[in-house]
Amino acid sequence: MPGRLRLRSAALAGLLALVAPPLPAQEALSPAQARALALAAHRAKDGPLASGLARALLQRDPEDTVARMILAAAEYASGDFAAAGANARRAYRDAPRGPARHDAAMIAAESAFKRAQIGAARGWLRRAAYFAPDAAHQSLALRALHGLEPMQKLRWSLSFSVRPVSNINGGTLTESINFGPYTLPMPAELQALSGLQTRLGADLSYRFAETARSQWTLAAGLDGTVNRLSGSAKERAPGVNGSDYDFWTLNTALIYRGLPEGWRAPWEGWVSARHDTYGGAALTNRLGLGLAKDFRLAPRDALRAEVGVERQHRLDAPERSGTAQSLGLSYAHAGAPGRLRLSGQAIQMLSSAEASAYTGGRIGFGYDLARPLFGTAFRFDLGLEARDYDTGREDRKLDLGVSAVLPRVQYMGFAPEIGASYSRNRSNHLLYDSREFGLTLGVKSVF
């Protein structure tokens, strides 16, 4: 087992407040002496004696956490992993916050692994890492946590963030429009409106038909934004609601990943389907195909090439449907100071509607600091994008972002993440000339 979990008797011994000297045979054992004898029996691999003493102690006091942990350890040693897991979980709930919970979580994790419950085992390892008494014990739990990751077939994740933003509707900076000699005010709902954006996400994936060199994955996800206008935005546009700009996406994908004989890195192929809604109304149905190939240039350098095609059927305006063709490259280098990320993508949207058809490209730069700075893990991103539409519209967009994770205030491996972003789209079409500032508060896993 990768990062194999080990039950250490010394860890249990540390939970005993006192180990009294042995008493004459005619005298009854005190609870502390019974615990010491049960622990000694467990060390000597005398399971029946250890479990018998532990059960006697639990009959006397069902909340005797030390006795329950000794019983769980004895049951694990005897191969009764279901009972060991149940008692370890109960001991975890009853134990005070600290090393005792680490020990109980480790027994629960090992028991779950023995029963092929990989997801549960990883959950208990996350708890064990959080309550580890020192860096060495935490490192052991984390190695096991990451070592079990490839074995977990079913995975799920949830995401949540809130974001005050200056332009919740993607509105224009322009406040007026000129029609010949006339100057008319731009409708308020087309201008930038500020507000609070809540982003929610849920993802689920399942791996199947795995061999030494291939695997299939079925994935699904639901992501969306819930918007609320600020007081000033409501005053400017009284007939508009934040929900008018809610955007939701439901997506599914079937992915194949293979590593042919003699190849250093795998390739992937996928088919995807997606449904978008905007303002509560159906917007787009999408069907896509893609291929990708990874290249291992060096131990710390990776390159990935992707090609894809996606048919987009506009449900709100079928005449604006089209087909997107894309080609992308991404490169990553993991160095001592941090991780460098570079990406580039060329895209062409084919559509009979000139307002939808365009040719474009995007380049991205990112850097993740390898070590926290002042207790904070920083991530930096920069993106440049250009689009030329068949109508003559030209867009040039700049995206800047910085995020900071605060691992010192994490709970169970989840820490707050604070981010700031700036986006500026310069367009020769007034409606699309826009700017946006945003702050983000979310949660991110640091294990």
C-alpha positions in Angstrom: 0.0 0.0 0.0 1.5 3.4 -0.9 2.5 5.4 2.2 1.4 2.4 4.3 -0.3 3.3 7.5 1.3 1.8 10.7 -0.3 1.5 14.0 2.3 2.3 16.6 1.9 1.1 20.2 4.0 4.0 21.4 1.3 6.4 20.1 -1.3 4.6 22.2 1.1 4.6 25.2 1.3 8.3 25.0 -2.4 8.5 25.8 -2.0 6.9 29.2 -1.8 9.5 31.9 -0.2 7.0 34.4 1.1 3.5 34.3 1.1 2.2 37.8 3.4 -0.7 39.1 1.8 -4.1 39.2 -0.2 -5.0 42.3 -0.3 -8.3 44.2 -2.6 -10.9 42.6 -5.2 -10.7 45.2 -5.8 -7.0 44.7 -8.2 -5.7 42.0 -6.7 -3.7 39.1 -7.5 0.0 39.0 -8.7 1.4 35.6 -5.2 2.9 34.9 -3.5 -0.5 35.7 -6.0 -2.3 33.5 -5.3 0.1 30.6 -1.6 -0.5 31.1 -2.0 -4.2 31.1 -4.2 -4.1 28.0 -1.6 -2.0 26.2 1.1 -4.4 27.3 -1.0 -7.3 26.0 -1.4 -5.5 22.7 2.3 -4.9 22.4 2.9 -8.6 23.1 0.3 -9.4 20.3 -2.0 -11.1 22.8 -5.2 -9.9 21.1 -7.7 -11.8 23.3 -6.3 -10.5 26.5 -6.0 -6.9 25.1 -9.5 -6.9 23.8 -10.9 -8.6 26.9 -9.4 -6.0 29.2 -10.5 -3.2 26.9 -14.1 -4.5 26.8 -14.2 -4.8 30.6 -13.0 -1.1 30.9 -15.7 -0.1 28.4 -18.4 -1.9 30.4 -17.3 0.2 33.4 -17.1 3.4 31.4 -18.4 3.5 27.7 -16.6 6.8 27.3 -13.1 5.4 28.1 -11.4 6.6 25.0 -8.1 4.9 25.7 -9.8 1.6 26.2 -11.8 2.0 23.0 -8.6 2.8 21.1 -6.9 -0.3 22.5 -9.9 -2.4 21.5 -9.9 -0.9 18.0 -6.1 -1.7 17.7 -6.7 -5.3 18.9 -9.6 -5.8 16.5 -7.5 -4.5 13.6 -4.6 -6.8 14.5 -7.1 -9.8 14.6 -8.5 -8.9 11.1 -11.9 -7.6 12.3 -11.6 -4.4 10.3 -15.3 -3.5 10.4 -15.3 -3.6 14.2 -11.9 -1.8 14.4 -13.2 1.0 12.2 -16.4 1.4 14.2 -14.5 1.7 17.5 -11.9 4.0 16.0 -14.6 6.3 14.7 -16.3 6.3 18.1 -12.9 7.0 19.8 -12.3 9.9 17.5 -15.6 11.4 18.4 -15.0 11.0 22.1 -11.4 12.0 22.2 -10.3 15.6 23.0 -9.0 17.6 20.1 -5.3 16.8 19.6 -3.0 13.8 19.3 -5.6 11.3 20.5 -7.8 12.2 17.5 -4.8 11.7 15.2 -4.3 8.1 16.6 -8.0 7.2 16.3 -8.1 8.6 12.7 -5.1 6.6 11.7 -6.7 3.4 12.9 -10.0 4.3 11.1 -8.1 5.0 7.9 -6.2 1.7 8.0 -9.4 -0.2 8.7 -11.2 1.6 5.8 -8.3 0.8 3.5 -8.5 -2.9 4.4 -12.1 -2.9 3.5 -11.3 -1.2 0.1 -13.1 2.0 1.1 -10.5 4.3 -0.4 -12.5 7.5 -0.2 -13.2 6.9 3.4 -9.6 6.1 4.1 -8.5 9.3 2.5 -11.0 11.3 4.5 -9.7 9.8 7.8 -6.1 10.5 6.7 -7.0 14.2 6.2 -8.3 14.3 9.8 -5.1 12.5 11.0 -2.9 15.1 9.3 -4.9 17.9 10.8 -4.6 16.6 14.4 -1.0 15.2 14.0 1.1 16.0 17.1 4.2 17.0 15.0 5.5 17.4 11.5 6.7 13.8 11.2 3.3 12.3 12.0 1.7 14.8 9.6 4.1 13.9 6.9 3.3 10.2 7.3 -0.5 10.9 7.1 0.0 13.1 4.0 2.2 10.6 2.2 -0.5 8.0 2.7 -3.2 10.4 1.6 -1.5 11.3 -1.6 -0.4 7.7 -2.2 -4.0 6.5 -2.1 -5.2 9.1 -4.6 -4.6 7.0 -7.7 -6.6 4.1 -6.1 -9.8 6.2 -5.6 -12.1 5.5 -8.5 -15.0 7.7 -7.4 -14.1 11.3 -6.6 -16.2 14.3 -5.9 -15.5 17.9 -5.0 -17.4 21.1 -4.0 -16.4 24.7 -4.5 -17.6 27.9 -3.2 -16.6 31.6 -3.4 -18.0 35.0 -3.0 -16.9 37.9 -5.2 -17.7 41.6 -4.9 -17.3 42.8 -8.5 -17.6 46.1 -10.3 -19.1 44.8 -13.5 -21.5 41.9 -12.8 -23.3 42.0 -16.1 -20.3 42.6 -18.5 -21.6 46.0 -19.3 -19.9 48.8 -21.3 -17.9 51.7 -20.0 -19.7 54.0 -22.5 -22.3 56.2 -20.9 -23.7 57.7 -24.2 -24.2 56.9 -27.9 -23.9 59.3 -30.8 -26.4 59.1 -33.6 -25.3 61.8 -36.1 -25.9 65.1 -34.4 -27.7 63.4 -31.5 -26.2 62.1 -28.2 -28.3 59.6 -26.4 -27.7 58.1 -22.9 -26.7 54.5 -22.9 -29.4 52.4 -21.2 -28.5 51.7 -17.6 -28.8 47.9 -18.0 -26.2 48.0 -20.7 -23.7 49.8 -18.5 -21.4 48.2 -15.9 -23.4 47.3 -12.8 -21.7 46.4 -9.5 -22.8 43.6 -7.2 -21.9 40.5 -5.3 -21.3 37.3 -7.2 -21.5 33.9 -5.5 -19.9 31.0 -7.4 -21.0 27.4 -6.6 -19.6 24.2 -8.1 -19.9 20.4 -7.8 -17.9 17.8 -9.7 -18.1 14.0 -9.8 -15.9 11.5 -11.7 -15.6 7.8 -11.8 -12.8 5.7 -13.3 -13.5 2.3 -14.8 -12.1 -0.3 -17.2 -8.6 0.3 -15.9 -5.5 -1.6 -17.1 -1.8 -1.0 -16.5 -1.8 1.4 -19.6 -5.3 2.8 -20.0 -8.3 4.0 -18.2 -11.8 5.4 -18.8 -13.4 8.2 -16.8 -17.0 9.4 -16.7 -17.2 12.9 -15.3 -20.0 15.4 -14.6 -20.2 18.8 -13.1 -22.5 21.6 -12.2 -21.1 25.2 -12.0 -22.8 28.5 -11.7 -23.0 32.0 -10.4 -25.7 33.6 -8.3 -25.7 37.4 -8.6 -27.0 40.2 -6.4 -26.9 43.8 -7.5 -25.5 46.5 -5.2 -27.7 49.3 -3.9 -26.2 51.8 -6.4 -26.8 49.5 -9.3 -30.4 49.0 -8.3 -30.9 52.8 -8.2 -29.3 53.1 -11.7 -31.3 50.2 -13.2 -34.4 49.8 -11.1 -36.0 47.3 -13.6 -33.1 44.9 -13.5 -32.5 42.0 -11.0 -29.2 40.3 -10.2 -30.7 37.0 -11.2 -31.0 38.3 -14.8 -27.2 37.6 -15.0 -27.1 34.2 -13.3 -25.1 31.7 -15.4 -25.2 27.9 -14.9 -23.4 25.1 -16.7 -24.1 21.4 -16.6 -21.5 19.3 -18.3 -20.6 15.7 -18.8 -17.6 14.0 -20.4 -16.3 10.5 -21.3 -12.5 10.5 -21.2 -10.0 7.9 -22.4 -6.4 8.0 -21.2 -3.8 5.7 -22.6 0.0 5.1 -22.4 1.1 2.9 -25.3 4.2 0.7 -24.9 7.4 2.8 -25.1 5.7 6.1 -24.6 7.0 8.4 -21.8 3.7 10.3 -21.3 0.0 9.5 -22.0 -2.5 10.8 -24.5 -6.2 11.6 -23.9 -9.3 11.7 -26.0 -12.8 12.8 -24.9 -16.3 13.5 -25.9 -18.2 16.2 -23.9 -21.7 17.5 -23.7 -22.7 20.8 -22.0 -25.9 22.8 -21.4 -25.8 26.5 -20.4 -28.5 28.7 -19.0 -28.4 32.5 -18.6 -30.8 34.5 -16.5 -32.9 31.4 -15.9 -33.4 30.7 -19.6 -31.8 28.0 -21.8 -28.8 29.5 -23.7 -26.6 26.9 -25.4 -26.2 23.2 -26.0 -22.7 22.1 -26.8 -21.1 18.8 -28.1 -17.4 18.6 -28.2 -14.5 16.2 -29.2 -10.9 16.6 -28.2 -7.5 15.0 -28.2 -4.5 15.8 -26.1 -0.9 14.6 -25.8 1.5 15.0 -22.8 5.2 15.3 -23.3 7.8 14.8 -20.5 10.6 17.0 -21.6 12.5 16.6 -18.3 11.8 15.6 -14.7 10.5 19.1 -13.9 9.2 20.1 -17.4 6.0 19.1 -19.0 4.3 20.1 -22.3 0.8 19.4 -23.4 -0.8 19.8 -26.8 -4.6 19.9 -27.4 -6.9 20.0 -30.3 -10.6 20.3 -30.1 -13.9 20.9 -32.0 -17.2 21.9 -30.4 -20.6 22.4 -31.9 -22.5 25.2 -30.2 -26.3 25.4 -30.7 -27.7 28.6 -29.5 -31.2 28.0 -28.0 -32.0 31.7 -27.6 -31.0 32.6 -31.2 -30.5 29.5 -33.4 -29.1 31.6 -36.3 -26.1 32.4 -34.1 -25.1 28.8 -33.7 -21.6 27.8 -34.7 -18.6 25.5 -34.5 -15.5 26.3 -32.5 -12.1 24.8 -33.6 -9.2 25.2 -31.2 -5.5 24.3 -30.9 -3.6 24.8 -27.7 -0.2 24.3 -26.1 0.7 24.5 -22.4 4.0 24.3 -20.6 4.9 23.9 -16.9 8.2 24.0 -15.1 8.5 23.1 -11.4 11.6 24.8 -9.9 12.8 25.5 -6.4 11.3 29.0 -6.2 8.0 28.1 -7.7 6.0 26.7 -10.6 6.0 28.5 -14.0 2.9 28.0 -16.3 2.7 29.2 -19.9 -0.1 28.6 -22.3 -1.3 29.5 -25.8 -4.5 28.8 -27.7 -5.7 29.6 -31.2 -9.5 29.4 -31.9 -11.7 29.9 -34.8 -15.5 30.2 -34.5 -17.3 29.2 -37.7 -20.9 30.6 -38.0 -23.3 31.8 -40.6 -23.9 34.8 -38.4 -21.2 37.4 -38.8 -21.8 38.6 -35.2 -20.7 35.2 -33.9 -17.9 34.2 -36.3 -14.4 35.2 -35.3 -10.8 34.3 -35.2 -8.9 34.7 -32.0 -6.0 33.6 -29.8 -5.0 33.8 -26.1 -1.7 33.5 -24.3 -1.4 33.0 -20.5 1.4 33.3 -17.9 1.2 32.0 -14.4 3.5 31.6 -11.4 2.9 29.7 -8.2 5.3 30.3 -5.3 6.7 27.0 -4.0 6.9 28.2 -0.4 4.6 30.5 1.5 5.7 34.1 1.8 4.9 35.5 5.3 2.7 32.5 5.9 0.8 33.0 2.6 0.9 30.9 -0.6 0.7 33.3 -3.6 -0.4 32.6 -7.2 -0.1 35.1 -10.1 -1.9 35.0 -13.5 -1.8 37.2 -16.6 -3.8 36.6 -19.8 -3.9 38.4 -23.2 -6.7 37.6 -25.7 -7.5 38.9 -29.1 -10.7 38.4 -31.2 -11.4 39.6 -34.7 -15.1 39.2 -35.7 -16.4 39.0 -39.3 -18.4 42.1 -38.6 -15.2 44.1 -38.2 -15.4 44.2 -34.4 -12.0 43.9 -32.8 -11.5 43.0 -29.1 -8.3 43.1 -27.1 -8.5 41.8 -23.6 -6.2 41.9 -20.6 -6.7 39.7 -17.5 -4.7 40.1 -14.3 -5.1 38.1 -11.1 -3.4 37.3 -7.8 -4.6 34.9 -5.2 -3.3 34.1 -1.7 -4.0 31.0 0.3 -3.6 31.2 4.1 -2.5 27.7 5.2 -1.9 28.7 8.8 -5.6 29.1 9.4 -6.7 25.9 7.7 -9.2 23.5 9.0 -9.0 19.8 8.0 -6.7 20.8 5.2 -9.0 23.5 3.8 -7.8 27.1 4.0 -9.3 30.5 3.0 -8.2 31.9 -0.4 -8.3 35.6 -1.1 -8.0 36.9 -4.7 -8.0 40.1 -6.6 -8.6 40.4 -10.4 -8.7 43.1 -13.1 -10.1 42.7 -16.6 -10.0 45.2 -19.4 -11.6 44.6 -22.8 -10.8 47.2 -25.4 -13.2 47.0 -28.3 -14.0 49.2 -31.3 -17.6 48.3 -30.7 -18.9 50.5 -27.8 -21.1 47.9 -26.3 -18.1 45.6 -25.7 -15.6 48.1 -24.3 -15.6 47.1 -20.7 -13.6 46.9 -17.5 -14.0 44.9 -14.3 -12.5 44.8 -10.8 -13.2 41.9 -8.5 -12.2 40.5 -5.1 -12.7 36.8 -4.3 -13.0 35.0 -1.0 -13.1 31.2 -1.3 -11.8 27.9 0.2 -9.0 25.7 -1.1 -7.5 22.4 -0.1 -3.9 22.7 1.0 -3.4 18.9 1.6 
